[in-house]
Every structure is written in structure tokens, then in C-alpha cells.
Amino acid sequence: MRDSLSYQADWLAAEYHFPSTYSCRMPMSSMSSGRTLPAPGPATVRLALVRRGIELFGIEYTREVLFPIIRASEIAIQPPKRVAISIQRIRTFKASIVSDLEGAHIDESIGYREFAHASGAMTIYLKIPKHYVNEFSELLMAIGYWGQASSFAHCLRVTWASPATGEYAVPLRLLNGTISVQKLVSCVASDFRNNKVLWEEIMPELHAKQSSAIQPEIYLWPMIILEQQGNHKILLRRPIYTTS
């Protein structure tokens, strides 16, 4: 008989410090004028764990052992205490095929993208089987950025801790309708379609049909707009269930 204790699950909490600006592009926002989330969404967390798993443990172990846990794990994301968001002008490049003889042509243009600057740590909560704590602690510690690869994040610590009610982002559809959400920040984020998403759906072959493994929906964040000047704003963390 299997040891039932070895299959118990509990919450791991990974705290991240952002030493620089970052940009977690909101799903369905334009590449040339991308909006940012205050923190990464659940799908971003899962894909980051898969990426680090391949780097640290190899593709076979990640696919056969870690991926089933990653796709089914409960995830809770607590944003930093304060997040300033501003629009920055960026230089963009787009390749277009001129002809078979001339090859690709690079077009340069100007785009706009929101960037965030955080005060305070962000915490990712992940519910995993206890006997995989070493692997997932190593994965969480190894993540060095969220959003754009040019950004920088540092994992301060990984501990056993569960998320506090109202302190993390939740899908709007899960609210019971009795909570005032008028002052809270809401935006589109994404997660895996369900806990049965296939490995081949998130690691598609070249030219494979586009998968619906990752689906966007509206999330409510435990944050309010503290100050806003035009398109620039400061968000302050505030528990969802105590907002008046």
C-alpha cells in the first residue's frame, strides 16, 4: 500500500524582489502598445516552471514527472505592496520577406509599452506534493525574470506558507457577487485551460496548429489606484474582501 503521507500537498511561497522595471504583457494587448499586468499571471508562472525544469532537470523528467504537477497545481499570486506603471517609448523591429532572392527586410518603428516599477516583494504561492519540495524550491529559486526576458527578478526565499484570503488575484467569475469591486484593479490575465492540458499543446512543433491550451480571462487584483496622472498610475495593495 502506498504511503498516503507522501502524497499530501501543501503551499510553497516564493518571494521575489524586482531590482529593475519589468513588463508582463497583458493577453490580447498589442505588441506595439502593450499593457502590463501588476504581476505575472498563472500561465506565466506555469510556463516559467516548465522552462526552468527543462534547464535544470532535462526535458524527459520535466515532461513525465514535473509537468503533471505544474499543470494541476493551485497558484496564488500576491502582487508587490506598491506598483508604479508608466508608458515608455520603445524601438521595435519587424522582419518581412521581400523576395526569395533578397531575403528578409528589417523595418524599424516606434512602439509604446507599459512598464512597472515595484516597491515590496511579490509572492508566488504554489500548492505541490510535499515529496517534491526540493525540485520545486530549486525551480522557484532559479527564476530570474518575469515577463520580458530583459527584466530582472531575484528570489529572496522559498518557505512553507499559504496565501491569505483576499491577498491574491482571483478570476472575476469566482466572486460571489456580494463584494464591492469598484475600486479594485481588474485586467485580463491567462491560465492553462484546465489540469488536463497536454505537453504537446504548450510545446507545439513548428507550424503546428495553434492550441487553446492557454486561455485569457478577467482577474481581480488586490490593488487600488492610489494616484493617476494621465496614463501613469500608482497601484497600492489592498485586500479584496476588506475594500470599501
C-alpha positions as CSV (number, residue, x, y, z in Angstrom):
1,M,0.0,0.0,0.0
2,R,1.3,3.5,-0.9
3,D,2.3,5.8,1.9
4,S,-0.5,8.4,1.9
5,L,1.6,10.9,3.7
6,S,4.0,11.1,0.8
7,Y,1.1,12.4,-1.4
8,Q,0.0,15.2,0.8
9,A,0.1,18.6,-0.8
10,D,0.9,22.0,0.8
11,W,1.7,25.5,-0.2
12,L,5.1,26.8,-1.1
13,A,5.7,30.6,-1.0
14,A,8.4,32.2,-3.2
15,E,9.1,35.9,-2.6
16,Y,10.6,37.9,-5.5
17,H,12.3,41.3,-5.4
18,F,12.3,43.4,-8.6
19,P,15.5,45.5,-8.7
20,S,14.5,47.0,-12.1
21,T,11.4,47.7,-14.1
22,Y,9.5,44.8,-15.7
23,S,6.7,44.3,-18.1
24,C,4.3,41.3,-18.0
25,R,2.3,42.0,-21.2
26,M,-1.4,41.7,-20.8
27,P,-3.0,39.0,-23.1
28,M,-4.7,40.4,-26.2
29,S,-2.9,43.7,-25.9
30,S,-1.0,45.0,-28.9
31,M,2.7,44.1,-29.4
32,S,3.3,47.8,-30.4
33,S,1.4,49.3,-27.4
34,G,1.5,46.5,-24.8
35,R,-0.1,47.0,-21.5
36,T,1.4,45.4,-18.4
37,L,0.0,43.4,-15.5
38,P,1.0,44.4,-12.0
39,A,2.4,40.9,-11.6
40,P,2.7,37.7,-13.8
41,G,-0.5,35.7,-14.4
42,P,-0.9,32.0,-13.6
43,A,0.0,30.8,-17.1
44,T,3.3,32.8,-17.0
45,V,4.2,31.1,-13.7
46,R,3.4,27.6,-15.0
47,L,5.4,28.2,-18.2
48,A,8.4,29.6,-16.3
49,L,8.4,26.5,-14.1
50,V,8.4,24.3,-17.3
51,R,11.2,26.3,-18.8
52,R,13.4,26.1,-15.7
53,G,12.5,22.4,-15.3
54,I,13.9,21.7,-18.7
55,E,17.1,23.6,-17.9
56,L,17.7,22.1,-14.5
57,F,16.3,18.5,-14.8
58,G,16.1,17.8,-18.5
59,I,13.1,17.6,-20.9
60,E,12.2,14.0,-20.1
61,Y,11.9,14.4,-16.3
62,T,10.1,17.7,-16.7
63,R,7.6,16.2,-19.2
64,E,7.0,12.9,-17.3
65,V,7.2,14.0,-13.6
66,L,7.1,17.8,-13.1
67,F,4.6,18.9,-15.9
68,P,1.6,16.9,-14.5
69,I,2.2,18.6,-11.1
70,I,2.7,22.1,-12.7
71,R,-0.4,22.0,-14.8
72,A,-2.6,20.8,-11.9
73,S,-1.2,22.9,-9.1
74,E,-3.2,25.6,-7.4
75,I,-1.5,29.0,-7.9
76,A,-2.0,32.2,-6.0
77,I,-0.2,35.5,-6.8
78,Q,0.2,38.3,-4.4
79,P,1.4,41.5,-6.1
80,P,4.0,43.8,-4.6
81,K,2.9,46.3,-1.9
82,R,3.1,49.2,-4.4
83,V,3.4,49.2,-8.2
84,A,4.0,52.3,-10.4
85,I,3.1,51.9,-14.1
86,S,4.2,54.2,-16.8
87,I,4.2,54.1,-20.6
88,Q,7.6,54.1,-22.2
89,R,8.5,54.6,-25.9
90,I,10.5,51.7,-27.4
91,R,12.2,51.0,-30.7
92,T,10.7,48.0,-32.5
93,F,11.9,45.9,-35.4
94,K,9.8,43.7,-37.7
95,A,11.2,41.4,-40.4
96,S,9.4,41.0,-43.7
97,I,10.2,38.8,-46.7
98,V,10.9,40.9,-49.7
99,S,11.6,38.1,-52.2
100,D,13.4,34.7,-52.3
101,L,16.5,36.4,-53.7
102,E,16.6,39.5,-51.4
103,G,15.6,37.7,-48.3
104,A,14.2,39.4,-45.2
105,H,13.9,43.2,-44.8
106,I,14.0,44.7,-41.3
107,D,11.6,47.6,-40.7
108,E,12.2,49.9,-37.7
109,S,9.4,51.8,-36.0
110,I,8.4,53.3,-32.6
111,G,6.1,51.5,-30.2
112,Y,4.8,52.1,-26.7
113,R,4.7,49.7,-23.8
114,E,3.8,49.9,-20.2
115,F,6.5,49.1,-17.6
116,A,6.1,48.6,-13.9
117,H,8.3,49.5,-11.0
118,A,7.6,47.7,-7.7
119,S,8.1,48.5,-4.1
120,G,8.0,45.5,-1.9
121,A,8.2,41.8,-2.7
122,M,5.9,39.8,-4.9
123,T,4.9,36.3,-3.6
124,I,4.0,33.3,-5.7
125,Y,2.2,30.6,-3.8
126,L,2.2,27.1,-5.3
127,K,0.5,24.0,-3.9
128,I,2.5,20.9,-4.5
129,P,3.0,17.4,-3.2
130,K,5.4,17.6,-0.2
131,H,7.7,15.0,-1.5
132,Y,8.6,17.3,-4.5
133,V,9.6,20.2,-2.3
134,N,13.3,20.1,-3.3
135,E,12.6,20.1,-7.0
136,F,10.1,23.0,-6.8
137,S,12.2,25.0,-4.4
138,E,15.0,24.8,-6.8
139,L,12.8,25.8,-9.8
140,L,11.4,28.8,-8.0
141,M,14.8,30.0,-6.8
142,A,16.1,29.7,-10.4
143,I,13.6,32.0,-12.0
144,G,15.4,35.3,-12.8
145,Y,12.8,37.4,-14.5
146,W,9.1,37.7,-15.0
147,G,7.6,39.0,-18.3
148,Q,10.2,40.3,-20.7
149,A,13.5,38.4,-20.7
150,S,15.3,41.7,-20.4
151,S,13.8,42.3,-16.9
152,F,15.4,41.1,-13.6
153,A,13.9,39.4,-10.6
154,H,15.6,37.9,-7.6
155,C,14.1,35.2,-5.5
156,L,14.6,36.1,-1.8
157,R,13.4,32.9,-0.2
158,V,11.1,29.9,-0.6
159,T,9.2,28.8,2.5
160,W,6.1,26.8,3.5
161,A,3.3,29.3,3.7
162,S,-0.3,29.5,2.5
163,P,-1.9,32.6,0.9
164,A,-4.1,34.8,3.0
165,T,-7.7,35.2,1.8
166,G,-8.2,38.3,-0.3
167,E,-4.4,38.9,-0.8
168,Y,-4.0,37.4,-4.2
169,A,-5.5,37.8,-7.7
170,V,-8.7,35.8,-8.4
171,P,-10.8,35.3,-11.6
172,L,-13.8,37.6,-11.6
173,R,-16.1,34.7,-12.2
174,L,-15.3,33.2,-8.8
175,L,-16.6,36.1,-6.8
176,N,-19.9,35.7,-5.1
177,G,-21.4,39.0,-6.2
178,T,-21.5,40.5,-2.7
179,I,-18.1,42.1,-2.8
180,S,-17.6,45.6,-3.9
181,V,-15.1,45.6,-6.8
182,Q,-15.5,49.2,-7.9
183,K,-12.1,50.5,-6.6
184,L,-10.1,47.3,-7.3
185,V,-7.8,46.8,-10.3
186,S,-9.1,44.4,-12.9
187,C,-7.4,43.3,-16.0
188,V,-7.0,40.3,-18.4
189,A,-4.6,37.5,-17.4
190,S,-4.3,33.9,-18.5
191,D,-4.0,30.4,-17.2
192,F,-4.0,26.9,-18.6
193,R,-7.3,25.7,-19.9
194,N,-7.6,23.0,-17.3
195,N,-5.5,20.5,-15.4
196,K,-5.5,18.1,-18.4
197,V,-3.6,20.3,-20.8
198,L,-1.2,18.1,-22.9
199,W,2.6,18.6,-23.1
200,E,2.3,18.9,-26.9
201,E,-0.1,21.8,-26.5
202,I,2.4,24.0,-24.8
203,M,5.4,22.6,-26.7
204,P,4.0,22.6,-30.2
205,E,6.0,21.5,-33.2
206,L,7.0,24.1,-35.8
207,H,4.0,25.0,-38.0
208,A,1.6,23.1,-35.7
209,K,-2.0,24.2,-35.4
210,Q,-2.4,26.9,-32.7
211,S,-3.5,25.4,-29.4
212,S,-6.1,26.8,-27.0
213,A,-4.2,25.4,-24.0
214,I,-3.8,28.9,-22.6
215,Q,-6.9,30.9,-22.1
216,P,-7.4,34.6,-21.0
217,E,-10.0,35.8,-18.5
218,I,-10.6,38.8,-16.3
219,Y,-8.8,38.8,-13.0
220,L,-9.4,41.0,-10.0
221,W,-6.2,42.1,-8.2
222,P,-6.0,43.1,-4.5
223,M,-4.9,46.6,-5.5
224,I,-6.4,50.0,-5.9
225,I,-5.3,53.0,-7.9
226,L,-3.7,55.3,-5.4
227,E,-2.8,58.0,-7.8
228,Q,-3.2,58.6,-11.6
229,Q,-1.8,61.2,-13.9
230,G,-2.8,60.6,-17.5
231,N,-1.7,57.1,-18.4
232,H,0.7,56.8,-15.5
233,K,-0.6,55.4,-12.2
234,I,0.4,54.1,-8.8
235,L,-1.3,50.9,-7.5
236,L,-1.4,50.1,-3.8
237,R,-2.1,46.6,-2.5
238,R,-5.4,46.3,-0.6
239,P,-7.1,43.1,0.4
240,I,-10.1,42.3,-1.8
241,Y,-12.5,41.4,0.9
242,T,-12.0,44.5,3.0
243,T,-12.2,47.1,0.3
244,S,-15.0,49.6,1.0
